[in-house]
Amino acid sequence: MGRKEGEGKKTRPPLPHRTPARQAGRPARITRHTHTVLVCSTTHANRNRNPISDPMARSPPPSSSAGGAQYAQQFLNTALSQRGPSALPYAEDVKWLIRNHLVALAEAFPSLHPKAALFTHNDGRAAHLLQADGTIPIHHAGASYNLPAVIWLPEPYPRSPPLVFLSPTRDMVIKPHHRLVDSSGLVANAPYLRSWVFPSSNLVDLVRSLSHLFGLDPPLFTRNPPAAAQAPPPNPSPTQPPPRLAASPSPSYSRLGGAAGFPASPQLAPRPPPTEDPAEVFKRNAVAKLVDMAYADAAALRTAREAEVDALFAVQAELRHRGGIVAQGVRNMGEEMEALERRLQDVMMATDVVEDWVRQNNRRGSNQATEDDEAIEPADVLSRQMIQCTAADLALEDTIYALDKAIQEGSVPFDGYLRSVRALSREQFFHRALSAKVHSAQQQAKVASMAARAPPQYAS
């Protein structure tokens, strides 16, 4: 049975090395002997291709775990202690946590080492940020592979998740419609990134989660080889069946020790015969399904808890509002109570004054009896005359009313009643006429008094 060229051919591992070229719309990687610079942006197209020198960039650290962690500590101590214009744009209270995250990542994954480079945001802003550059190890189909990746730490990190980009070399392409990676290489739909929680989330658990998920569904494969590589051998066996077209991409990555290369094309590569144990495949799929279900349950639980927290915040705000109303009512009642106390003091003082006046008048009355007529002294002669006329008028009115009652009861003869009423009415008329004259005289006197008190008019 013949095989196509390149299926079992040993090639150089394409992942460990770096190449300056890249695809349009993917991050550019530039390799130097002394400094490494990465220019990246979250924009999915038309990124800057020009390298920008960075004074904080360093050469790759040693590959050993201890050497990588020591290099990471030295580099991060220097980079995070910078002040002034060269300081990294991270909050001071989280710089120690950022250092611990990157050092732990270098210890757990020596292939990822920290750097500092210029990052361009979608709105055009550029800032020097920390990154973890290198490869993410994965296990797929019983073999180990390395995926080139860059983990950027944005300004709000670690309160917000990092940005993870895959940086394929020139002979790699990103799997179309991958559920975790978009066409620009941005890892946008990873469950660990969606459920990022400060301060428990960290970079080590993130890389482990991505390594597991990428091992289940690798996001990279090779480009189409030349047409000559796809041609069948000159003398195929007559009994060999025609190659089948692959229904989906079958990516293959260079192993850590260097082994099989990528397939020729995701559409034209022949499907390899199944060599995996069905039990292992079922186990791996079951684990992947359980992981997805766990992430989905965690997301649903988080949504429910956030809704409960929002409801509690709303209740707290309502209680604070009502507490403010109650406090304002208490203050108003306190002010009203103070006003009533002042009013009570005023009333008590007035009561004391009246009681003192009553005591003094009682003593005066006991020493010298006064007549009822002298209790009220008129102000002048007209007032005295008005009082006398009014008293006589009211007395006559009462007398006529008493005669009316008597005639109704039959106590007074009718002829006597008429004579008495006629005489009393005539007398009452004179008293009322005199009262009218006195009232007119009082009005004139009042006008004269007002005219006397008025200021004199200026002569013209």
TORTOR-210638 format. One line per field, with one value per residue (C-alpha): x, y, z; residue number from 0. Coordinates in pm, whole numbers, plus 50000, padded with zeros to 5 digits. Layout:
N
px c(X/...)
py c(Y/...)
pz c(Z/...)
i c(NUM/...)
END
This chain:
460
px c(50000/50149/50147/50151/50469/50507/50280/50566/50846/51059/51082/51226/50993/50832/50725/51034/51201/51079/51036/50990/50720/50353/50011/49806/49602/49822/50080/50431/50725/51080/51378/51712/52025/52011/51659/51315/51037/50669/50421/50064/49716/49370/49256/49184/49333/49597/49835/50166/50450/50737/50939/50975/51273/51190/51452/51284/51287/51529/51677/51507/51587/51736/51513/51540/51264/51498/51684/51358/51212/51534/51541/51171/51229/51525/51348/51019/51196/51361/51058/50799/51025/51057/50917/50849/50784/50931/50700/50462/50094/49985/49834/50087/49876/49875/50233/50347/50062/50156/50515/50401/50176/50456/50718/50481/50409/50782/50830/50535/50593/50960/50867/50682/50907/50814/50896/50789/50683/50470/50100/49866/49498/49205/49161/49523/49664/50007/50148/50440/50290/50416/50373/50452/50604/50682/50490/50203/50258/49966/49904/49709/49668/49929/50201/50328/50333/50409/50177/50346/50153/50179/49993/49953/49877/49659/49654/49366/49524/49475/49130/49050/49166/49477/49479/49603/49718/49839/50130/50155/50465/50455/50384/50090/49733/49458/49179/48871/48571/48754/48536/48809/49034/48922/49084/49331/49471/49296/49177/48844/48605/48808/48591/48866/48889/48512/48497/48801/48766/49006/49218/49182/49239/49601/49813/49922/49564/49483/49767/49675/49313/49420/49664/49386/49131/49381/49480/49118/49073/49403/49363/49663/49760/49991/49927/49865/50191/50297/50104/50394/50368/50004/50066/50029/50333/50412/50321/50037/49903/49606/49414/49469/49142/49132/49217/48922/48871/48895/48565/48735/49087/49324/49597/49930/50200/50570/50651/50875/51150/51083/50874/50586/50505/50172/49934/49937/49594/49295/49066/49281/49481/49391/49229/49478/49362/49225/49498/49358/49189/48811/48805/49064/48870/48549/48726/48878/48546/48371/48628/48590/48213/48235/48473/48236/47941/48136/48224/47862/47733/47989/47883/47514/47586/47788/47503/47254/47482/47539/47162/47124/47401/47235/46904/47074/47243/46902/46754/47053/47004/46631/46712/46966/46706/46447/46707/46775/46401/46372/46679/46531/46201/46384/46568/46241/46073/46370/46349/45972/46020/46273/46032/45751/45978/46062/45690/45612/45871/45714/45367/45495/45657/45332/45139/45369/45315/44934/44932/45148/44909/44611/44777/44855/44496/44350/44555/44446/44080/44101/44248/44005/43670/43598/43269/43168/43134/43486/43637/43653/43751/43656/43928/43732/43389/43261/43356/43174/42864/42877/42893/42592/42381/42470/42388/42049/41968/42043/41847/41541/41578/41576/41269/41074/41172/41044/40713/40680/40716/40467/40199/40242/40186/39892/40054/40018/39701/39721/39645/39915/40159/40102/40147/40467/40618/40535/40708/41010/41051/41044/41312/41519/41501/41648/41930/42016/42010/42243/42474/42490/42585/42851/42992/43013/43189/43439/43515/43580/43803/43998/44051/44165/44408/44552/44586/44769/45017/45080/45402/45348/45330/45616/45532/45543)
py c(50000/50334/50645/51007/51198/51375/51140/50970/51204/51340/51719/51991/52097/52421/52540/52597/52849/53203/53361/53733/53674/53637/53628/53941/54024/53822/53946/54005/53833/53966/53765/53920/53789/54020/54163/54034/54278/54200/54446/54329/54467/54332/54461/54171/54326/54575/54554/54742/54545/54772/54658/54907/54880/54835/54908/54663/54365/54086/53791/53453/53303/52960/52668/52501/52561/52697/52922/53050/53131/53307/53510/53595/53718/53936/54078/54146/54304/54548/54611/54656/54881/55141/55486/55792/55783/55432/55281/55007/55113/54877/54963/54966/54743/54456/54467/54209/53979/54025/53932/53619/53516/53544/53376/53086/53060/53048/52773/52563/52626/52707/52756/53080/53361/53720/54018/54381/54517/54785/54696/54890/54895/54904/55278/55350/55388/55232/55123/54916/54602/54274/53952/53582/53474/53120/52800/52619/52239/52017/51641/51527/51177/51035/51289/51615/51939/52308/52591/52934/53185/53525/53614/53990/54148/54459/54762/54646/54300/54098/54242/54166/53861/53866/53863/53538/53528/53233/53335/53075/53063/53117/52748/52732/52853/52880/52626/52798/52842/52715/52742/52906/53095/53351/53414/53669/53425/53581/53325/53492/53217/53020/52924/53016/53368/53412/53303/53507/53603/53832/53742/53362/53331/53310/53244/52890/52761/52952/52785/52444/52492/52607/52315/52069/52230/52270/51907/51807/52037/52176/52521/52510/52304/52343/52510/52325/52171/52216/52026/51783/51668/51577/51366/50990/50760/50656/50288/50256/49921/49820/49712/50037/50227/50598/50833/50974/51343/51456/51588/51813/51941/51684/51899/51754/51940/51892/51691/51810/51577/51653/51408/51405/51727/51884/51729/51865/52029/52027/51939/51706/51524/51151/51045/50833/50492/50491/50388/50517/50300/50363/50352/50630/50835/50787/50876/51191/51300/51231/51438/51722/51706/51710/52006/52199/52111/52221/52554/52601/52522/52758/53034/52976/52971/53289/53457/53353/53476/53805/53847/53776/54023/54288/54225/54255/54578/54712/54620/54781/55100/55103/55049/55330/55556/55469/55510/55861/55939/55808/56006/56321/56257/56214/56542/56721/56583/56692/57044/57051/56931/57207/57466/57333/57349/57712/57785/57615/57832/58144/58035/57961/58304/58472/58265/58386/58747/58707/58530/58806/59072/58882/58858/59229/59323/59088/59256/59597/59490/59358/59688/59925/59823/59970/60039/59854/60178/60275/59948/60092/60455/60621/60799/61125/61288/61166/60808/60836/60977/60701/60436/60586/60611/60255/60121/60301/60176/59815/59847/59977/59696/59440/59606/59593/59225/59156/59329/59111/58801/58933/59012/58664/58511/58742/58902/59260/59409/59501/59872/59907/59717/59962/60270/60133/60028/60367/60552/60321/60337/60716/60723/60464/60678/60977/60769/60626/60972/61099/60799/60882/61243/61131/60884/61158/61386/61108/61060/61428/61433/61135/61301/61620/61424/61249/61581/61727/61438/61457/61644/61998/62057/62238/62580/62611)
pz c(50000/49901/50120/50028/50077/50407/50608/50789/50694/50978/50960/51178/51458/51341/51685/51900/51667/51581/51240/51163/50904/51000/50845/50786/51092/51339/51589/51454/51623/51569/51698/51788/51949/52250/52284/52190/52109/52055/51906/51948/51946/52014/51674/51442/51130/51009/51306/51312/51150/51257/51558/51844/52073/52441/52709/52949/52707/52787/52609/52666/53005/53060/52976/53316/53571/53841/53597/53445/53786/53894/53574/53616/53971/53871/53568/53751/54050/53811/53587/53863/54071/53794/53876/53669/53292/53259/53525/53418/53430/53709/54045/54327/54551/54298/54166/54422/54316/53947/54031/54215/53923/53666/53887/53956/53583/53504/53763/53641/53267/53189/52823/52917/53039/53130/52911/52872/52533/52372/52344/52115/52213/51973/52030/51933/52285/52336/52671/52797/52947/53084/52889/52919/52587/52478/52414/52582/52605/52508/52477/52175/52033/52271/52178/52330/52131/52189/52081/52041/52251/52419/52739/52783/53122/53059/53287/53515/53567/53791/53857/53491/53292/53072/52690/52534/52171/51966/51743/51464/51246/50871/50800/51046/51022/51279/51259/51113/51343/51647/51957/52167/51921/51663/51325/51468/51723/52026/52280/52349/52460/52714/53015/53264/53117/53125/53490/53602/53968/54155/54350/54328/53951/53834/53526/53619/53635/53316/53119/53259/53151/52802/52773/52854/52619/52331/52376/52319/52017/51878/51718/51472/51168/50867/50537/50208/50072/49709/49444/49387/49746/49692/49380/49433/49391/49030/49077/49325/49411/49194/49497/49690/49740/49652/49941/50131/50178/50540/50667/50923/50990/51137/51294/51396/51587/51621/51929/52205/52091/51724/51519/51273/51084/50990/50734/50381/50388/50620/50329/50117/50382/50399/50721/50919/51031/51385/51624/51951/52204/52193/52570/52588/52332/52527/52851/52700/52552/52882/53070/52820/52852/53231/53221/52993/53217/53524/53364/53251/53602/53753/53512/53590/53964/53933/53742/54011/54289/54109/54079/54451/54532/54314/54492/54831/54718/54613/54952/55125/54924/55012/55380/55370/55209/55471/55744/55616/55623/55980/56089/55933/56113/56445/56387/56305/56616/56827/56686/56744/57104/57166/57023/57247/57550/57473/57427/57759/57933/57781/57896/58245/58264/58149/58405/58679/58572/58572/58909/59056/58922/59067/59407/59408/59312/59570/59841/59715/59714/60065/60191/60009/59865/59526/59357/59048/58859/58943/58821/58467/58422/58089/57900/57853/57890/57553/57642/57976/57804/57540/57813/57991/57673/57569/57917/57921/57570/57664/57988/57803/57551/57832/57986/57660/57623/57977/57894/57583/57797/58049/57785/57639/57981/58057/58357/58228/58078/57718/57766/58028/57806/57517/57738/57890/57558/57405/57688/57693/57316/57321/57593/57407/57091/57273/57418/57076/56915/57186/57130/56758/56833/57083/56832/56567/56813/56897/56528/56480/56787/56657/56318/56486/56703/56396/56215/56514/56518/56140/56031/55907/55534/55369/55241/54865)
i c(0/1/2/3/4/5/6/7/8/9/10/11/12/13/14/15/16/17/18/19/20/21/22/23/24/25/26/27/28/29/30/31/32/33/34/35/36/37/38/39/40/41/42/43/44/45/46/47/48/49/50/51/52/53/54/55/56/57/58/59/60/61/62/63/64/65/66/67/68/69/70/71/72/73/74/75/76/77/78/79/80/81/82/83/84/85/86/87/88/89/90/91/92/93/94/95/96/97/98/99/100/101/102/103/104/105/106/107/108/109/110/111/112/113/114/115/116/117/118/119/120/121/122/123/124/125/126/127/128/129/130/131/132/133/134/135/136/137/138/139/140/141/142/143/144/145/146/147/148/149/150/151/152/153/154/155/156/157/158/159/160/161/162/163/164/165/166/167/168/169/170/171/172/173/174/175/176/177/178/179/180/181/182/183/184/185/186/187/188/189/190/191/192/193/194/195/196/197/198/199/200/201/202/203/204/205/206/207/208/209/210/211/212/213/214/215/216/217/218/219/220/221/222/223/224/225/226/227/228/229/230/231/232/233/234/235/236/237/238/239/240/241/242/243/244/245/246/247/248/249/250/251/252/253/254/255/256/257/258/259/260/261/262/263/264/265/266/267/268/269/270/271/272/273/274/275/276/277/278/279/280/281/282/283/284/285/286/287/288/289/290/291/292/293/294/295/296/297/298/299/300/301/302/303/304/305/306/307/308/309/310/311/312/313/314/315/316/317/318/319/320/321/322/323/324/325/326/327/328/329/330/331/332/333/334/335/336/337/338/339/340/341/342/343/344/345/346/347/348/349/350/351/352/353/354/355/356/357/358/359/360/361/362/363/364/365/366/367/368/369/370/371/372/373/374/375/376/377/378/379/380/381/382/383/384/385/386/387/388/389/390/391/392/393/394/395/396/397/398/399/400/401/402/403/404/405/406/407/408/409/410/411/412/413/414/415/416/417/418/419/420/421/422/423/424/425/426/427/428/429/430/431/432/433/434/435/436/437/438/439/440/441/442/443/444/445/446/447/448/449/450/451/452/453/454/455/456/457/458/459)
END
